[in-house]
Amino acid sequence: MRKPAILLVLTLVSLCLTACWNRTELNKLSITSATAMDYENGEWMITFQVVIPSAISSGVGTVGGGTSQSPIAVHTSRGKTIREAVSNSNFESPRWLFFAHNSVIIISEQVARSGGLNQIVDLYFRNPDARETVNVLVTTENARDVLQQMMHLEKIPGQGLREIMAIEARYSSTLPSIMLYELAMGMTSASKGAVIPEIIISGTKKVDSMNDLSHTSVTSVLKLGRLGVIKDGKLTGWLTRNESLGVSLITNKVKSSVLPFACKPSDGQNYNSSYRLDTSKTKIVPKKVNGRFVMEINIKGNGMLLETDCPLELNKPDVVKQLEKQLQNQIKTMVETSWKATRRLHVDILGFADIIHRKFPKDWKTMRNQWDSAFQDIEIETKVHITMSRIGLSTKSFKAITKDEEG
């Protein structure tokens, strides 16, 4: 009697198991690698860059792989809201859109300027099938056109865009790699300011077929451009790359960067040397002087000399000190130029509001509602200390060597 009882219990328990009642087979999914968002005639136009698995398998979908099949498909659906546009894709797609591998969102300038960013952020934080770690880019082009652009070195352009941003942030640090949650944090911070990098199609004819990739060079490429400045959920203006690098220095986001500079003050804008900034650290100390706030910006950096076209004796400490001084003056000028640019746009993307809030909480209570005007009254003091720890394998520049031989 004991064995039949056990079997009966096991049978009843097994009937309660849910198993895979809500499973979705892989061959029923459309894996989305990138999305683009445009707005036209009162409707959202959402474009999806979908991966074609059979075309990205080994030897297929690449130049010389024996086929010209594209590794991606791009299609657009419309709707009065973003989610309705996504749902309307079911009228033309035989597979359900899967966003877990979405790498990047391309937002048109028109959407960014009209306040559509708030709706996009709300969508991503409200729905469990979307990732807040997706990268965000803004473009003055039609956002759909960006997703149609093919790449030489990456089968999936969406993933390629993500890699471009990661490499630029790591080795140049001019433009920050912004994820959706970072954009949301900036938009909800005390300053209400945020930034988004720009993506452009640089060139003439679009590269939107595998045949265009059969040449050693292409007619156009995807390229990072300026830095878009966001205030109160809207795009308000742009910073140049040089101004953006100054912002990265102030906000302590420089990991590594190459800086061209003039080796002597008399050279002016004739940049004849290059310095690689290997490490950089910025500390901002807020002070109150005569009733006004002054932000003391302390920047310390270390790196090496990469090239120079000046007749220098680099084994002399005084010569190296002069080069360091030149770099310090140039970085100081860059920081002050960036500060003027952000103040001109009336957007605190430098985090000054949060710094004052932490250091002077009582003052912040009285100025938080007038922060726009208070931000304009802030002054900065820039202190830069740069060390050139290495000068390379040669203690003389090549120009100095040739001059010695002539003498």
C-alpha positions in Angstrom: 0.0 0.0 0.0 2.9 2.3 0.6 4.2 2.3 -3.0 0.8 3.1 -4.6 0.4 6.0 -2.1 3.8 7.4 -3.1 3.0 7.1 -6.8 -0.3 8.9 -6.2 1.3 11.8 -4.4 4.0 12.1 -7.1 1.3 12.1 -9.8 -0.7 14.9 -8.0 2.5 17.0 -7.5 3.5 16.7 -11.2 0.0 17.9 -12.2 0.7 21.2 -10.3 3.9 21.9 -12.2 3.7 24.7 -14.8 6.4 23.4 -17.0 7.1 25.7 -20.1 3.5 26.8 -20.7 4.6 30.3 -21.8 7.8 29.5 -23.6 8.8 31.3 -26.8 10.9 29.5 -29.4 14.0 31.2 -30.8 12.8 30.8 -34.3 9.7 32.9 -33.4 11.8 35.9 -32.3 13.2 38.9 -34.2 16.3 39.9 -32.2 16.6 43.7 -32.4 20.1 45.1 -32.3 19.2 48.8 -32.6 16.2 51.1 -32.7 15.6 54.5 -34.1 12.9 57.1 -33.2 11.5 59.7 -35.5 8.3 61.8 -35.2 6.4 62.9 -38.3 2.9 64.2 -39.0 1.8 63.6 -35.4 3.0 60.0 -35.3 6.0 58.1 -33.9 8.1 56.3 -36.5 10.0 53.5 -34.8 12.6 51.7 -36.9 14.0 48.3 -35.9 17.3 46.9 -37.0 16.7 43.1 -36.8 19.4 40.4 -37.0 19.1 37.7 -39.6 20.8 34.7 -37.9 21.4 32.7 -41.0 23.4 35.6 -42.5 25.7 36.1 -39.6 26.8 32.5 -39.3 30.4 31.6 -40.2 31.3 32.6 -43.7 27.9 34.1 -44.6 26.9 37.8 -44.8 30.5 39.0 -45.0 32.6 40.2 -47.9 34.0 37.2 -49.8 31.7 34.9 -47.8 30.0 33.5 -50.9 26.8 35.5 -50.5 25.5 39.0 -50.6 22.7 38.5 -48.1 22.5 41.3 -45.5 23.1 40.3 -41.9 20.3 42.7 -40.8 16.9 43.8 -41.9 15.5 47.3 -41.2 11.8 48.1 -41.1 9.6 50.9 -39.7 6.2 51.0 -38.1 4.1 54.0 -37.1 1.8 54.8 -34.2 0.3 57.6 -32.1 2.5 56.4 -29.2 5.8 54.5 -29.1 4.3 51.3 -27.8 1.5 51.4 -30.4 4.1 51.8 -33.1 6.0 48.7 -31.7 2.7 46.8 -31.6 1.9 47.8 -35.2 5.0 46.0 -36.4 3.1 42.8 -35.9 1.1 43.7 -39.1 4.2 43.2 -41.2 6.7 41.0 -39.2 6.2 37.2 -38.9 8.2 37.2 -35.7 7.8 38.9 -32.3 10.3 41.7 -31.6 12.8 40.8 -28.9 14.6 43.8 -27.3 16.9 42.2 -24.7 19.9 42.5 -27.1 19.1 46.0 -28.2 22.5 47.9 -28.2 21.6 51.5 -29.1 18.8 54.0 -29.5 19.1 56.6 -32.2 16.9 59.7 -31.5 16.3 62.3 -34.1 17.0 65.9 -33.3 13.3 66.8 -33.9 12.2 64.3 -31.2 14.9 65.5 -28.8 14.0 69.2 -29.2 10.2 68.6 -28.9 10.5 66.9 -25.5 10.1 63.3 -26.6 13.0 62.2 -24.4 10.6 62.1 -21.4 8.3 59.7 -23.1 11.2 57.5 -24.2 12.7 57.3 -20.7 9.3 56.5 -19.2 8.8 53.7 -21.7 12.1 52.0 -20.9 11.7 52.2 -17.2 8.1 51.0 -17.2 8.5 47.9 -19.4 10.4 44.8 -18.2 11.4 43.8 -21.8 13.6 46.9 -22.3 17.1 47.5 -20.9 18.2 50.7 -19.2 21.8 50.0 -20.2 21.1 50.6 -23.9 23.3 53.4 -25.3 21.7 56.6 -26.5 22.7 58.8 -29.5 21.1 61.8 -31.2 21.3 62.7 -34.9 20.3 65.6 -37.1 19.7 63.1 -39.8 16.6 60.9 -40.2 17.2 58.4 -37.5 16.0 55.5 -39.8 18.9 56.4 -42.2 21.4 55.8 -39.5 20.2 52.2 -38.9 20.3 51.5 -42.6 24.0 52.2 -42.8 26.3 49.2 -43.1 29.8 48.8 -41.5 32.9 47.2 -42.9 34.3 45.6 -39.7 31.1 44.7 -37.9 28.4 42.4 -39.2 25.7 44.0 -37.0 25.9 47.8 -37.2 24.0 48.3 -33.9 26.7 46.4 -32.0 29.3 48.3 -34.0 27.9 51.6 -32.8 28.1 50.5 -29.2 31.8 49.5 -29.7 32.6 52.8 -31.3 31.3 54.7 -28.3 33.1 52.4 -25.9 36.4 52.7 -27.7 36.1 56.5 -28.0 35.3 56.9 -24.3 38.2 54.7 -23.3 41.0 56.1 -25.6 39.9 59.6 -26.4 37.3 60.6 -23.7 36.0 63.5 -25.8 32.4 62.2 -25.9 31.0 60.2 -23.0 29.2 56.9 -23.7 25.8 57.6 -22.3 23.4 54.9 -21.4 19.7 55.4 -20.9 19.8 55.2 -17.1 22.6 57.8 -17.1 20.5 60.1 -19.2 17.6 59.6 -16.8 19.8 60.4 -13.8 21.0 63.7 -15.5 17.4 64.7 -16.4 16.2 64.2 -12.8 19.3 65.7 -11.1 19.3 69.0 -9.2 20.5 70.7 -12.3 18.1 69.0 -14.8 21.0 68.8 -17.3 22.2 65.9 -19.3 24.2 65.2 -22.5 23.9 62.9 -25.5 26.6 62.2 -28.1 25.7 62.9 -31.8 26.0 60.3 -34.6 26.3 61.5 -38.2 26.6 59.8 -41.6 29.9 61.2 -42.9 30.2 61.0 -46.7 28.1 61.1 -49.8 26.1 58.0 -50.8 24.6 55.8 -48.1 26.1 52.3 -47.7 23.0 50.2 -47.3 23.8 47.0 -49.2 26.4 44.2 -49.0 27.6 45.1 -52.6 28.8 48.5 -51.2 31.1 46.7 -48.8 32.9 44.8 -51.6 35.3 47.8 -52.1 38.3 48.7 -49.9 36.7 52.0 -49.1 33.1 53.1 -48.7 31.3 56.3 -49.7 30.1 57.0 -46.2 30.6 55.9 -42.6 28.9 56.3 -39.3 30.8 58.8 -37.2 30.5 60.5 -33.8 30.1 64.2 -34.0 29.3 66.9 -31.3 27.8 66.7 -27.9 24.1 67.4 -27.5 23.1 69.3 -24.4 19.8 68.5 -22.7 17.8 70.7 -20.3 14.4 69.9 -18.8 14.1 66.9 -21.2 14.8 68.9 -24.4 17.8 69.3 -26.6 18.9 72.9 -26.3 22.2 73.1 -28.1 25.5 71.6 -29.0 29.1 71.6 -27.8 32.1 71.1 -30.1 34.4 68.2 -29.5 37.0 70.5 -27.9 34.4 71.9 -25.6 33.1 68.4 -24.9 36.6 67.3 -23.9 36.8 70.2 -21.4 33.5 69.1 -19.9 34.9 65.6 -19.5 38.0 67.0 -17.8 35.8 69.0 -15.4 33.5 66.1 -14.6 36.4 63.7 -14.1 35.5 61.4 -17.0 38.7 61.4 -18.9 40.3 57.9 -19.0 42.8 58.6 -21.7 43.3 61.2 -24.4 45.8 62.5 -27.0 46.4 66.3 -26.7 48.1 68.2 -29.5 50.0 71.3 -28.2 52.5 73.9 -29.2 55.9 73.3 -27.6 56.6 77.1 -27.2 54.3 80.0 -26.4 55.6 81.8 -29.6 54.2 78.9 -31.7 50.7 80.1 -31.0 48.1 77.7 -32.6 50.8 75.8 -34.5 50.3 72.4 -32.7 53.6 70.7 -33.4 53.7 68.1 -30.5 51.4 65.4 -29.1 50.9 64.3 -25.5 49.0 61.2 -24.3 47.2 61.8 -21.1 47.3 58.3 -19.5 45.7 59.2 -16.1 43.6 62.2 -15.1 41.9 63.1 -11.8 39.7 66.1 -11.2 38.5 67.4 -7.8 36.1 70.3 -7.5 36.1 72.3 -4.3 33.2 74.8 -3.9 33.9 78.0 -2.1 31.8 81.0 -1.1 33.6 84.3 -1.7 31.9 87.7 -1.0 28.5 86.0 -1.2 29.3 84.4 -4.6 30.2 80.8 -5.3 33.5 79.9 -6.8 34.3 76.4 -8.0 37.9 75.5 -7.6 38.7 72.9 -10.3 41.9 70.9 -9.6 43.1 68.7 -12.4 46.1 66.4 -12.1 47.3 64.4 -15.1 50.2 62.1 -16.0 51.3 60.8 -19.4 54.0 60.7 -22.1 55.2 62.7 -25.1 54.2 61.0 -28.3 55.8 63.3 -30.9 57.4 66.6 -31.4 58.6 68.7 -34.3 60.6 71.1 -32.2 64.4 71.1 -31.9 64.4 70.1 -28.2 66.9 68.6 -25.8 64.5 66.4 -23.9 67.2 65.1 -21.5 67.1 68.6 -19.9 64.6 68.9 -17.0 64.0 72.6 -17.8 62.8 71.6 -21.3 60.4 69.0 -20.0 59.1 71.5 -17.4 58.4 74.0 -20.2 56.4 71.4 -22.2 54.4 70.6 -19.0 53.7 74.3 -18.6 52.5 74.6 -22.1 50.1 71.6 -21.6 48.9 73.1 -18.4 48.1 76.4 -20.0 46.3 74.7 -22.9 44.2 72.5 -20.7 43.3 75.5 -18.5 42.2 77.4 -21.6 40.1 74.4 -22.8 38.4 74.1 -19.4 37.5 77.8 -19.4 36.2 77.7 -22.9 34.0 74.8 -22.0 32.7 76.6 -18.9 31.8 79.6 -21.1 30.0 77.4 -23.6 27.9 75.6 -20.9 27.0 79.0 -19.3 26.0 80.3 -22.7 23.6 77.5 -23.0 22.3 78.1 -19.5 22.6 74.4 -18.7 24.5 72.9 -15.7 25.9 69.7 -17.2 29.0 70.0 -14.9 27.2 68.9 -11.8 27.8 72.2 -9.9 24.2 72.1 -8.4 24.8 68.7 -6.8 28.2 69.8 -5.4 26.8 73.0 -3.8 23.8 71.0 -2.5 26.2 68.6 -0.7 28.6 71.3 0.6 26.2 74.1 1.3 22.7 72.6 2.0 21.3 75.7 3.6 22.3 77.9 0.7 20.9 75.4 -1.7 17.4 75.6 -0.1 17.2 79.3 -1.0 18.8 79.1 -4.5 17.3 75.8 -5.9 14.3 77.6 -7.4 16.5 80.2 -9.0 19.3 77.9 -10.1 19.3 79.1 -13.7 20.3 82.7 -12.6 22.6 81.5 -9.8 24.4 79.2 -12.2 25.3 82.3 -14.4 26.9 84.0 -11.3 29.3 81.2 -10.5 33.0 81.7 -11.2 35.7 79.1 -11.6 39.3 78.8 -10.6 41.2 76.3 -12.7 44.4 74.7 -11.4 46.2 72.2 -13.6 49.2 70.1 -12.8 50.5 67.9 -15.6 53.4 65.5 -15.4 55.3 64.2 -18.4 56.7 61.1 -16.9 58.0 59.6 -20.1 59.4 61.2 -23.3 59.8 58.1 -25.4 62.9 56.2 -26.6 64.9 59.3 -27.8 66.2 62.1 -25.6 66.3 64.4 -28.6 63.7 65.3 -31.2 64.6 64.3 -34.7 64.7 68.0 -35.7 67.4 68.5 -33.0 69.4 65.6 -34.3 69.4 66.9 -37.8 70.4 70.3 -36.7 73.4 68.8 -34.7 74.5 67.0 -37.9 74.3 70.2 -40.0 76.3 72.0 -37.4 
